[in-house]
Amino acid sequence: MVGENVEPGIYNLREAIDIADELELDLVEISPNANPPVCKVADYRKLLYEQKKKEKEIKAKTAKVIVKEIRLGPNIDEHDFNFKLKHAIKFLHDGAKVKVDVFFRGRSIIYKDRGEIILLRFAQELAEYGKVERLPKLEGKRMIMIITPKK
C-alpha cells in the first residue's frame, strides 16, 4: 500500500482499511491471487479513469486493416477483368487488403473450376503488388480469395 504518509509493507485487512479511511481514499485490490493479496490505497475512480485512458491509447495505436472487395463473375470479359485488376492494384498501393470473389448466380455454380481459374489468374497478375493470404475457397455461392499488400 502506498499513500501520502504510509510506509509500504504488509498490513492486515483491518489496518489497511483504517489507513484508507484516514486518507479518505479507497483500498483497491491489485492482485487477488497473490498470497497475501496485494492491495493499494488509491482513489478508485481515478484508477479506473487512468486504466481506460491507457486502453484507449493502445487501441488507437493499433493499425486499422481496411478490406476492399472486388466481385467478379464466372464469365467475365477481358476488359472487365483488366478494369477490376486496376482497381485492385490501386487498393493494394493504398495498403488495403483485397477480397476478390466470384459470385455464381443460378446454375452458373457448375462453372466452379472456371471461377477458380479466374481467381488464380487474378492473383498471378497481382503477384508483384501483393501476396495471396487465403487461396480460393468456395463458400456457398461465392468463391473467395484474399490478397494482402507487399510492404
CYANA upper distance limits for C-alpha pairs under 8 A (distance plus 0.5 A):
  1 MET  CA      6 VAL  CA      7.83
  1 MET  CA      7 GLU  CA      7.99
  1 MET  CA      8 PRO  CA      5.85
  1 MET  CA      9 GLY  CA      7.30
  1 MET  CA     16 ALA  CA      8.39
  1 MET  CA     38 VAL  CA      8.48
  1 MET  CA     39 CYS  CA      6.46
  1 MET  CA     40 LYS  CA      4.76
  1 MET  CA     41 VAL  CA      5.99
  2 VAL  CA      6 VAL  CA      6.40
  2 VAL  CA      7 GLU  CA      7.16
  2 VAL  CA      8 PRO  CA      6.14
  2 VAL  CA     40 LYS  CA      6.62
  2 VAL  CA     41 VAL  CA      6.41
  2 VAL  CA     42 ALA  CA      8.41
  3 GLY  CA      7 GLU  CA      8.19
  3 GLY  CA     23 LEU  CA      8.31
  3 GLY  CA     41 VAL  CA      6.43
  3 GLY  CA     42 ALA  CA      7.70
  6 VAL  CA     19 ILE  CA      8.35
 11 TYR  CA     15 GLU  CA      6.52
 11 TYR  CA     16 ALA  CA      6.47
 12 ASN  CA     16 ALA  CA      6.74
 13 LEU  CA     17 ILE  CA      6.67
 14 ARG  CA     18 ASP  CA      6.68
 15 GLU  CA     19 ILE  CA      6.68
 16 ALA  CA     20 ALA  CA      6.74
 16 ALA  CA     27 LEU  CA      7.76
 17 ILE  CA     21 ASP  CA      6.66
 17 ILE  CA     27 LEU  CA      7.00
 18 ASP  CA     22 GLU  CA      6.55
 19 ILE  CA     23 LEU  CA      6.83
 20 ALA  CA     24 GLU  CA      6.48
 20 ALA  CA     25 LEU  CA      5.61
 20 ALA  CA     26 ASP  CA      6.14
 20 ALA  CA     27 LEU  CA      6.34
 20 ALA  CA     41 VAL  CA      6.34
 20 ALA  CA     42 ALA  CA      8.48
 21 ASP  CA     25 LEU  CA      6.72
 21 ASP  CA     26 ASP  CA      7.90
 25 LEU  CA     41 VAL  CA      6.81
 25 LEU  CA     42 ALA  CA      6.03
 25 LEU  CA     43 ASP  CA      5.77
 25 LEU  CA     44 TYR  CA      8.23
 26 ASP  CA     41 VAL  CA      6.15
 26 ASP  CA     42 ALA  CA      5.88
 26 ASP  CA     43 ASP  CA      6.03
 26 ASP  CA     44 TYR  CA      6.46
 27 LEU  CA     39 CYS  CA      7.02
 27 LEU  CA     40 LYS  CA      6.22
 27 LEU  CA     41 VAL  CA      5.18
 27 LEU  CA     42 ALA  CA      6.93
 27 LEU  CA     44 TYR  CA      8.48
 28 VAL  CA     39 CYS  CA      5.90
 28 VAL  CA     40 LYS  CA      5.64
 28 VAL  CA     41 VAL  CA      6.63
 28 VAL  CA     42 ALA  CA      7.18
 28 VAL  CA     44 TYR  CA      7.31
 29 GLU  CA     37 PRO  CA      7.75
 29 GLU  CA     38 VAL  CA      6.54
 29 GLU  CA     39 CYS  CA      4.74
 29 GLU  CA     40 LYS  CA      6.88
 30 ILE  CA     37 PRO  CA      8.26
 30 ILE  CA     38 VAL  CA      6.00
 30 ILE  CA     39 CYS  CA      5.73
 30 ILE  CA     40 LYS  CA      7.22
 31 SER  CA     37 PRO  CA      6.32
 31 SER  CA     38 VAL  CA      5.53
 31 SER  CA     39 CYS  CA      7.54
 32 PRO  CA     37 PRO  CA      5.34
 32 PRO  CA     38 VAL  CA      6.94
 33 ASN  CA     37 PRO  CA      6.71
 34 ALA  CA     38 VAL  CA      7.01
 42 ALA  CA     47 LEU  CA      7.75
 43 ASP  CA     47 LEU  CA      6.74
 44 TYR  CA     48 LEU  CA      6.73
 45 ARG  CA     49 TYR  CA      6.63
 46 LYS  CA     50 GLU  CA      6.68
 47 LEU  CA     51 GLN  CA      6.70
 48 LEU  CA     52 LYS  CA      6.70
 49 TYR  CA     53 LYS  CA      6.64
 50 GLU  CA     54 LYS  CA      6.72
 51 GLN  CA     55 GLU  CA      6.80
 52 LYS  CA     56 LYS  CA      6.58
 53 LYS  CA     57 GLU  CA      6.75
 54 LYS  CA     58 ILE  CA      6.75
 55 GLU  CA     59 LYS  CA      6.64
 56 LYS  CA     60 ALA  CA      6.63
 57 GLU  CA     61 LYS  CA      6.81
 58 ILE  CA     62 THR  CA      7.11
 65 VAL  CA     96 ALA  CA      7.22
 65 VAL  CA     97 LYS  CA      7.86
 66 ILE  CA     95 GLY  CA      8.37
 66 ILE  CA     96 ALA  CA      5.45
 66 ILE  CA     97 LYS  CA      6.63
 67 VAL  CA     96 ALA  CA      6.15
 67 VAL  CA     97 LYS  CA      5.18
 67 VAL  CA     98 VAL  CA      6.15
 67 VAL  CA     99 LYS  CA      7.13
 68 LYS  CA     91 PHE  CA      7.59
 68 LYS  CA     96 ALA  CA      7.10
 68 LYS  CA     97 LYS  CA      6.64
 68 LYS  CA     98 VAL  CA      5.40
 68 LYS  CA     99 LYS  CA      6.51
 69 GLU  CA     98 VAL  CA      6.27
 69 GLU  CA     99 LYS  CA      5.14
 69 GLU  CA    100 VAL  CA      6.37
 69 GLU  CA    101 ASP  CA      8.14
 70 ILE  CA     84 LYS  CA      7.57
 70 ILE  CA     88 ALA  CA      7.98
 70 ILE  CA     98 VAL  CA      7.66
 70 ILE  CA     99 LYS  CA      6.66
 70 ILE  CA    100 VAL  CA      5.31
 70 ILE  CA    101 ASP  CA      6.87
 71 ARG  CA    100 VAL  CA      6.46
 71 ARG  CA    101 ASP  CA      5.57
 71 ARG  CA    102 VAL  CA      6.36
 71 ARG  CA    103 PHE  CA      7.41
 72 LEU  CA     76 ILE  CA      7.13
 72 LEU  CA     81 PHE  CA      8.30
 72 LEU  CA    100 VAL  CA      7.91
 72 LEU  CA    101 ASP  CA      6.53
 72 LEU  CA    102 VAL  CA      5.16
 72 LEU  CA    103 PHE  CA      6.98
 73 GLY  CA    102 VAL  CA      5.66
 73 GLY  CA    103 PHE  CA      6.12
 73 GLY  CA    104 PHE  CA      7.25
 73 GLY  CA    115 GLY  CA      8.00
 74 PRO  CA    102 VAL  CA      6.75
 74 PRO  CA    103 PHE  CA      7.70
 74 PRO  CA    104 PHE  CA      7.22
 74 PRO  CA    108 SER  CA      7.92
 74 PRO  CA    111 TYR  CA      7.36
 74 PRO  CA    112 LYS  CA      8.41
 74 PRO  CA    114 ARG  CA      6.63
 74 PRO  CA    115 GLY  CA      5.49
 74 PRO  CA    118 ILE  CA      7.90
 76 ILE  CA     80 ASP  CA      6.99
 76 ILE  CA     81 PHE  CA      6.87
 77 ASP  CA     81 PHE  CA      6.63
 78 GLU  CA     82 ASN  CA      6.77
 79 HIS  CA     83 PHE  CA      6.65
 80 ASP  CA     84 LYS  CA      6.71
 81 PHE  CA     85 LEU  CA      6.58
 82 ASN  CA     86 LYS  CA      6.74
 83 PHE  CA     87 HIS  CA      7.16
 84 LYS  CA     88 ALA  CA      6.78
 85 LEU  CA     89 ILE  CA      6.73
 85 LEU  CA    122 PHE  CA      7.66
 85 LEU  CA    125 GLU  CA      8.34
 85 LEU  CA    126 LEU  CA      8.26
 86 LYS  CA     90 LYS  CA      6.81
 87 HIS  CA     91 PHE  CA      6.74
 88 ALA  CA     92 LEU  CA      6.67
 88 ALA  CA     98 VAL  CA      7.12
 89 ILE  CA     93 HIS  CA      6.66
 89 ILE  CA    126 LEU  CA      7.49
 89 ILE  CA    129 TYR  CA      7.20
 90 LYS  CA     94 ASP  CA      6.79
 91 PHE  CA     95 GLY  CA      7.02
 91 PHE  CA     96 ALA  CA      6.01
 91 PHE  CA     97 LYS  CA      7.79
 91 PHE  CA     98 VAL  CA      7.47
 92 LEU  CA     96 ALA  CA      5.86
 92 LEU  CA     97 LYS  CA      6.93
 92 LEU  CA     98 VAL  CA      7.52
 92 LEU  CA    129 TYR  CA      7.04
 92 LEU  CA    130 GLY  CA      7.22
 92 LEU  CA    148 THR  CA      7.65
 92 LEU  CA    149 PRO  CA      5.52
 92 LEU  CA    150 LYS  CA      8.44
 93 HIS  CA    129 TYR  CA      7.85
 93 HIS  CA    149 PRO  CA      7.67
 95 GLY  CA    149 PRO  CA      6.47
 96 ALA  CA    148 THR  CA      7.70
 96 ALA  CA    149 PRO  CA      7.30
 97 LYS  CA    146 ILE  CA      7.59
 97 LYS  CA    147 ILE  CA      6.33
 97 LYS  CA    148 THR  CA      5.18
 97 LYS  CA    149 PRO  CA      6.81
 98 VAL  CA    146 ILE  CA      6.26
 98 VAL  CA    147 ILE  CA      5.66
 98 VAL  CA    148 THR  CA      6.97
 99 LYS  CA    144 ILE  CA      7.46
 99 LYS  CA    145 MET  CA      6.39
 99 LYS  CA    146 ILE  CA      5.00
 99 LYS  CA    147 ILE  CA      6.92
100 VAL  CA    119 LEU  CA      7.89
100 VAL  CA    144 ILE  CA      6.38
100 VAL  CA    145 MET  CA      5.81
100 VAL  CA    146 ILE  CA      6.67
100 VAL  CA    147 ILE  CA      8.29
101 ASP  CA    119 LEU  CA      8.12
101 ASP  CA    142 ARG  CA      6.79
101 ASP  CA    143 MET  CA      5.88
101 ASP  CA    144 ILE  CA      4.87
101 ASP  CA    145 MET  CA      6.74
102 VAL  CA    115 GLY  CA      6.51
102 VAL  CA    119 LEU  CA      8.08
102 VAL  CA    142 ARG  CA      6.12
102 VAL  CA    143 MET  CA      5.70
102 VAL  CA    144 ILE  CA      7.18
103 PHE  CA    141 LYS  CA      6.59
103 PHE  CA    142 ARG  CA      5.13
103 PHE  CA    143 MET  CA      7.17
104 PHE  CA    108 SER  CA      5.85
104 PHE  CA    109 ILE  CA      5.70
104 PHE  CA    141 LYS  CA      5.84
104 PHE  CA    142 ARG  CA      6.60
105 ARG  CA    109 ILE  CA      7.35
105 ARG  CA    141 LYS  CA      7.80
108 SER  CA    112 LYS  CA      8.48
109 ILE  CA    141 LYS  CA      7.40
111 TYR  CA    115 GLY  CA      6.98
112 LYS  CA    116 GLU  CA      6.85
113 ASP  CA    117 ILE  CA      6.72
114 ARG  CA    118 ILE  CA      6.75
115 GLY  CA    119 LEU  CA      6.82
115 GLY  CA    143 MET  CA      7.59
116 GLU  CA    120 LEU  CA      6.64
116 GLU  CA    136 PRO  CA      6.88
116 GLU  CA    143 MET  CA      7.83
117 ILE  CA    121 ARG  CA      6.58
118 ILE  CA    122 PHE  CA      6.61
119 LEU  CA    123 ALA  CA      6.70
119 LEU  CA    136 PRO  CA      7.27
119 LEU  CA    145 MET  CA      7.62
120 LEU  CA    124 GLN  CA      6.63
120 LEU  CA    136 PRO  CA      8.10
121 ARG  CA    125 GLU  CA      6.70
122 PHE  CA    126 LEU  CA      6.84
123 ALA  CA    127 ALA  CA      6.53
123 ALA  CA    131 LYS  CA      8.10
123 ALA  CA    132 VAL  CA      7.26
123 ALA  CA    147 ILE  CA      8.04
126 LEU  CA    130 GLY  CA      6.43
126 LEU  CA    131 LYS  CA      8.08
127 ALA  CA    131 LYS  CA      6.46
128 GLU  CA    150 LYS  CA      8.40
129 TYR  CA    149 PRO  CA      6.62
129 TYR  CA    150 LYS  CA      6.43
130 GLY  CA    147 ILE  CA      6.65
130 GLY  CA    148 THR  CA      5.83
130 GLY  CA    149 PRO  CA      4.60
130 GLY  CA    150 LYS  CA      5.21
131 LYS  CA    147 ILE  CA      6.02
131 LYS  CA    148 THR  CA      6.01
131 LYS  CA    149 PRO  CA      6.93
131 LYS  CA    150 LYS  CA      7.07
132 VAL  CA    145 MET  CA      8.02
132 VAL  CA    146 ILE  CA      6.57
132 VAL  CA    147 ILE  CA      4.91
132 VAL  CA    148 THR  CA      6.82
133 GLU  CA    145 MET  CA      8.21
133 GLU  CA    146 ILE  CA      5.94
133 GLU  CA    147 ILE  CA      5.79
133 GLU  CA    148 THR  CA      6.61
134 ARG  CA    145 MET  CA      5.96
134 ARG  CA    146 ILE  CA      5.58
134 ARG  CA    147 ILE  CA      7.54
135 LEU  CA    144 ILE  CA      8.25
135 LEU  CA    145 MET  CA      5.78
135 LEU  CA    146 ILE  CA      7.52
136 PRO  CA    143 MET  CA      6.53
136 PRO  CA    144 ILE  CA      5.75
136 PRO  CA    145 MET  CA      5.03
136 PRO  CA    146 ILE  CA      8.47
137 LYS  CA    143 MET  CA      5.76
137 LYS  CA    144 ILE  CA      5.90
137 LYS  CA    145 MET  CA      7.17
138 LEU  CA    142 ARG  CA      6.24
138 LEU  CA    143 MET  CA      4.66
138 LEU  CA    144 ILE  CA      6.90
139 GLU  CA    143 MET  CA      6.43
139 GLU  CA    144 ILE  CA      7.71
